[in-house]
Amino acid sequence: MTTDSLEMVVTWRTSSYSSSNGGQCVEVGAGIPTTVPVRDSKDPHGSTLTFEPAAWNAFITSIKTGEFND
């Protein structure tokens, strides 16, 4: 699926941790049941990473439980 075709079916949501000063921001897409697209909010027409929903959920769970904290 191309970036242009993703725009037609995906609703993008910017991370609540993102700031308006152009920092490191990601957007996560919703609207495709079999794929979770992720992109750089500063480059919405650039490359998009896609994950299987189970892999994305495992990643988010690991973040919430502090698995990646130093």
N, C-alpha and C positions, 0 to 999 in steps of 0.2 A: 504494500500500500504506500503510495507516495505521500509526501507532506501535504500537497494540495488536496488529495482525496481524504486525508485525515481531518482536515479542517471542516469538511462537509458533515462528518458524523460525530466528531469529538467535541465535548464541552471541556474546556481547559480551566483548571483551578490553580492559582498561584499559592505556594506554601504560605502558611500563616506566619512563618518565621522570616519571610522576605521583607525587606524594607523598600521604601520608595526611592532610596538614594542610589540605585543601580548596583547594589551588592550582588552577592552570589545567590541567584534565585532559580528555582526550578518550578515547572508547571507539570501537573499530572493530569492526564486526560481521562475522561469517562465517556462511555457510550459504545464501546466495543466489548462485548462479553468475554471474548477469548484473549484479549490483549490489554495491557496497561501501558499506554504511551507516556513517555517522560521527555521533556525538552527544556532547553535553556530559555528562560523568559526574556532575556535580552536579545535572543536570536530566534524568534518564533517561526521563521521560515527556513531555519537551518535543520540539521540532522535531528532525528527523533530516535531515542532508545525505546525498545519495546520489551516488555516482560510478560511472562505467563502470570495470571492472577495469583496463583499459589506462591510463586517465587517472590512477587512483590509484597504479598501479605507477610511472608516470612521475614523479608527485609525490614518492613515497617515494625513488626513485632520485636525484632532484634534491636532496633533503634529505641523503641519505647522501654525496653527492659534494661537499657544501658550496656548492651553487649559491646558496643564500639567505643565506650568511654575509656579514657586512659586511666 
